[in-house]
Structure formats: C-alpha cells, structure tokens
C-alpha cells in the first residue's frame, strides 16, 4: 500500500509525518519504522510522527524513535502542531494528546511554543542532573563542547541507566541565561542536531543547580536556537514552554 508522508524539521531534528486518521499505518511493525527512518535506505529521519483523531483533543500525536520505540519528543511535538495546521485540524492554538499526556501549543509565524509537562522528578547528582521531561534525560556540564566526544561518552552514559536508558545532554554555559547543548538520543543511538525534551531538561537542571536565576533560558543547539521558559513553585517546574521554529521540508510517497 502506498502512503503519502510529509517531512518536517525543528532546528534540525527531522521527522516523517503521517496523517494516520484512517489508521492504516502499521504501528506495530518496528522494522518498517526503522527502515523508513534509515538515512541510507529509507526517507531518513530521527523519528516518525503519526497524527490521529481523539474525541477529547484536537488530535493525538504518536511518536516513534528511529528504532521503533515509543516516547514523547518536544521538537516532534512542535512539528506535529505545524503539520496539524497544514491538515486544517487547528488554527493557531491547540490542545493535543501525546505519550506523556496533554499539551497546549501556540503558533506565531514559524515559531511554535509548546507547553511541556510539569517537571518534578529531578535528581541532582555529584556531576550531573537527571530529569524526566516527557522522556529520560541526563544533563552534564562540560568544557569545550566543540571538541567533546558526544557520541562515545553519550553512548556510555545512555546505557548506564536501567531500561529504557536515558538521553544524554552535554552543556556549556555561555552566559547567565544561555547554555549551548549537544545531545545523544536513545532510540536514535546517535547525536542529533537538536532535542526539545533535552533542552527543557537542561534549562531546568541549570536553574535547579543555581547556574542561573533566570526563568527564561536561551539554548543554542547544533541545528539552531531554542528557548525554554518556566515558573518554579516549591521545587516543581510548571508552565514550562519550549519555543522554536518548525518547518515543512518536502512530501513523498512510501510503501507500507
């Protein structure tokens, strides 16, 4: 069966988007998901996003990593909002359902502001911070991020956590409210150009450990620039918003 797909990217985090309201995509076929995401033998993507109907929300977002594992993706969520607008499911504001629950988002030209979940699971360790921001994230400050072995050390740390492991973010502080980030993503098993849940974890970790007192953080990534804002109440981070661009790249047809 031939199926139309759409390619979107958010600061270089790229996704194959599929309108699955007719429920024809084989969601249980992880081999097919991996094949589509393969950058040599498939379309090439960090993950696949399905848009489905939900009786209580504007739409439902289903996200699969390149290895077929299901989770939530922040940049994917922003791209899903842009795709939902292209499908005429929404206008400039939306509430949708995802793997980690309900999300609200707003569109302002090409910038999409996505409300993330409240974050309260924050573990401050000797040299790192662990936080759950829709998926698992390890955050670690390093020097000279340009030369840092992100792949080698990220892979090692990713597997040091019990199943399902953790994404790994290496961070260099630029100034009081700017932190540059490079991320090794589980499920992709490589460094990606950006990670929305990752920069969210970084912003919260830097505030939690008093590296910044700001509640509006700029986060340059390999694929562009993201921003995270939040409020903090008794150690719980609320009104967390991930902000950045999301863009249509191309469309095509695949066999499923």
LUMPA-245012 format. One line per 10 residues: number of its first residue (from 0); their letters; for each residue x, y, z of C-alpha. Coordinates in Angstrom, 1 decimal. Layout:
N
NUM = A = X:Y:Z; ...
# end
This chain:
256
0 = XXXXXXXXXX = 0.0:0.0:0.0; 1.3:3.4:-0.9; 1.1:6.2:1.7; 1.8:9.9:1.4; 4.3:11.3:4.0; 5.5:14.7:4.9; 9.0:15.6:6.1; 9.3:18.3:8.8; 12.2:19.6:10.9; 12.6:21.6:14.0
10 = XXXXXXXXXX = 16.1:23.0:14.5; 17.5:20.1:12.5; 15.5:17.4:14.5; 13.8:15.8:11.5; 10.6:13.7:11.3; 8.5:11.7:8.9; 4.9:12.9:9.5; 1.9:10.8:8.5; -1.8:11.6:8.6; -3.0:8.3:10.2
20 = XXXXXXXXXX = -6.6:9.3:10.9; -7.6:6.3:8.8; -5.4:4.0:11.0; -3.6:2.4:8.0; 0.0:2.8:9.2; 1.4:-0.5:10.6; 2.3:0.9:14.1; 3.4:-2.5:15.5; 6.0:-3.0:12.7; 9.1:-1.6:14.2
30 = XXXXXXXXXX = 11.2:-2.9:11.3; 9.2:-0.8:8.9; 9.6:2.2:11.2; 13.4:1.7:11.3; 13.5:1.2:7.5; 11.7:4.5:6.8; 14.0:6.4:9.2; 17.2:4.9:7.8; 19.2:7.6:6.2; 20.8:5.4:3.6
40 = XXXXXXXXXX = 17.9:3.0:2.6; 14.8:5.0:3.7; 13.5:8.5:3.8; 15.8:9.4:6.7; 14.6:10.8:10.0; 15.1:10.9:13.7; 11.6:9.5:14.2; 8.1:9.0:12.8; 5.1:11.0:13.9; 1.5:9.9:13.4
50 = XXXXXXXXXX = -1.4:12.2:13.7; -4.6:10.5:14.7; -8.1:11.6:15.9; -9.0:11.9:19.6; -12.5:12.6:20.8; -11.3:14.9:23.7; -8.5:16.8:21.9; -7.8:18.4:18.6; -5.6:15.5:17.6; -3.4:12.7:19.0
60 = XXXXXXXXXX = 0.4:12.6:18.4; 2.1:9.3:18.3; 5.9:9.4:18.2; 8.3:6.6:17.4; 12.1:6.9:17.6; 14.1:5.6:14.7; 14.4:2.2:16.4; 10.6:1.9:16.7; 10.4:2.7:20.5; 7.5:4.9:21.5
70 = XXXXXXXXXX = 8.1:8.0:23.6; 7.5:11.8:23.6; 9.6:14.3:21.6; 9.5:18.0:22.2; 10.7:19.2:18.7; 8.5:16.5:17.3; 5.6:17.9:19.2; 6.2:21.4:17.7; 6.4:19.8:14.2; 3.2:17.9:14.9
80 = XXXXXXXXXX = 1.5:21.2:15.6; 2.7:22.7:12.3; 1.6:19.5:10.5; -1.9:19.6:12.2; -2.3:23.2:10.9; -1.3:22.1:7.4; -4.1:19.4:7.7; -6.5:22.1:8.7; -7.1:20.4:12.1; -6.2:23.5:14.0
90 = XXXXXXXXXX = -5.6:27.3:13.5; -3.0:29.0:15.7; -3.8:27.4:19.1; -4.3:23.8:20.0; -4.6:21.2:22.8; -3.5:17.7:21.8; -2.7:14.4:23.4; 0.7:12.7:23.4; 2.6:9.8:25.0; 3.2:11.9:28.2
100 = XXXXXXXXXX = -0.3:13.4:28.4; -1.9:16.7:27.4; -0.1:19.5:25.6; -1.1:23.1:24.7; 0.7:25.0:21.9; 0.5:28.3:20.0; 1.8:29.2:16.6; 3.3:32.6:15.8; 4.5:32.6:12.2; 7.1:29.8:12.1
110 = XXXXXXXXXX = 7.7:29.9:15.9; 5.8:27.3:17.9; 5.5:27.5:21.7; 4.8:24.1:23.2; 3.8:23.6:26.8; 5.7:20.7:28.3; 4.6:18.6:31.3; 5.3:19.9:34.8; 8.7:18.6:36.0; 9.2:17.4:39.5
120 = XXXXXXXXXX = 11.4:14.3:39.1; 14.8:16.0:39.3; 17.8:14.1:40.8; 20.9:16.2:41.5; 24.0:14.1:41.5; 27.7:14.9:42.1; 28.5:15.8:38.4; 25.1:15.6:36.7; 21.4:16.0:36.9; 18.6:13.6:35.9
130 = XXXXXXXXXX = 15.2:14.8:34.9; 12.1:13.4:33.3; 10.6:15.9:30.8; 8.4:13.6:28.7; 11.3:11.2:28.4; 14.5:10.5:30.4; 17.4:13.0:30.4; 20.9:13.1:31.8; 22.4:16.6:32.0; 26.1:17.2:32.4
140 = XXXXXXXXXX = 28.2:20.4:32.2; 31.5:20.1:30.2; 34.2:22.4:28.9; 35.0:22.9:25.2; 31.8:21.5:23.9; 33.1:21.7:20.3; 35.7:19.1:20.9; 33.8:17.0:23.4; 33.3:13.2:22.5; 29.5:13.4:22.5
150 = XXXXXXXXXX = 28.9:10.1:20.7; 31.4:8.0:22.7; 30.5:9.4:26.1; 26.8:9.8:25.4; 26.5:6.1:24.4; 28.4:5.0:27.5; 26.2:7.1:29.9; 23.0:6.2:28.0; 23.4:2.5:28.8; 24.5:3.2:32.4
160 = XXXXXXXXXX = 20.8:3.8:33.2; 18.4:1.0:33.6; 15.9:0.2:30.9; 14.9:2.2:28.9; 18.1:4.2:29.5; 18.5:7.9:29.1; 19.1:10.6:26.6; 22.4:12.4:27.4; 22.9:16.2:27.2; 26.3:17.8:27.4
170 = XXXXXXXXXX = 26.2:21.5:28.2; 28.5:24.5:28.1; 27.5:27.7:29.8; 27.8:30.8:27.6; 26.5:33.4:29.9; 24.0:33.8:32.8; 21.0:32.7:30.8; 22.5:31.0:27.7; 23.6:27.3:27.6; 24.8:25.5:24.5
180 = XXXXXXXXXX = 23.7:21.9:24.2; 24.7:18.8:22.3; 22.5:15.7:22.8; 23.0:11.9:22.3; 19.5:10.5:21.9; 18.4:7.0:22.8; 16.3:5.3:20.2; 18.3:7.2:17.5; 21.5:6.0:19.1; 23.5:9.0:17.8
190 = XXXXXXXXXX = 23.9:12.7:18.3; 21.0:14.7:16.9; 21.1:18.3:15.8; 18.6:19.2:18.5; 16.4:17.7:21.2; 13.4:19.6:22.6; 12.9:17.5:25.8; 16.7:17.7:26.2; 17.0:21.4:26.2; 14.0:21.5:28.5
200 = XXXXXXXXXX = 15.8:19.3:31.0; 19.0:21.4:30.6; 17.2:24.7:31.4; 15.5:23.2:34.5; 18.8:21.5:35.6; 20.7:24.7:35.3; 18.1:26.6:37.3; 17.9:23.8:39.9; 21.7:23.8:40.5; 21.9:27.6:40.7
210 = XXXXXXXXXX = 23.9:28.0:37.5; 21.2:30.6:36.5; 18.5:32.5:38.3; 16.6:33.3:35.1; 13.4:31.6:34.2; 13.8:32.2:30.5; 16.8:30.3:29.0; 18.3:30.5:25.6; 19.6:27.2:24.3; 21.8:27.1:21.1
220 = XXXXXXXXXX = 21.9:23.6:19.6; 23.7:22.2:16.6; 20.6:22.9:14.3; 19.7:26.4:15.5; 18.3:28.1:18.6; 15.6:27.0:21.1; 14.3:28.7:24.2; 12.7:27.4:27.4; 10.7:29.4:30.0; 9.1:28.2:33.2
230 = XXXXXXXXXX = 7.9:29.1:36.7; 9.1:27.2:39.8; 7.0:26.5:42.8; 8.4:24.5:45.8; 10.8:22.6:43.6; 8.2:21.8:40.9; 8.7:23.4:37.5; 5.4:24.5:35.9; 4.2:26.5:32.9; 7.2:25.0:31.0
240 = XXXXXXXXXX = 7.3:26.2:27.4; 9.6:25.0:24.6; 9.9:27.6:21.8; 11.5:27.4:18.4; 10.9:27.0:14.7; 9.3:24.1:12.8; 9.4:23.9:9.1; 7.9:21.7:6.2; 10.7:20.2:4.1; 9.1:18.0:1.4
250 = XXXXXX = 6.5:15.4:0.8; 6.6:12.0:-0.9; 5.2:8.5:-1.1; 6.3:5.4:0.7; 5.2:1.7:0.5; 3.9:0.3:3.8
# end
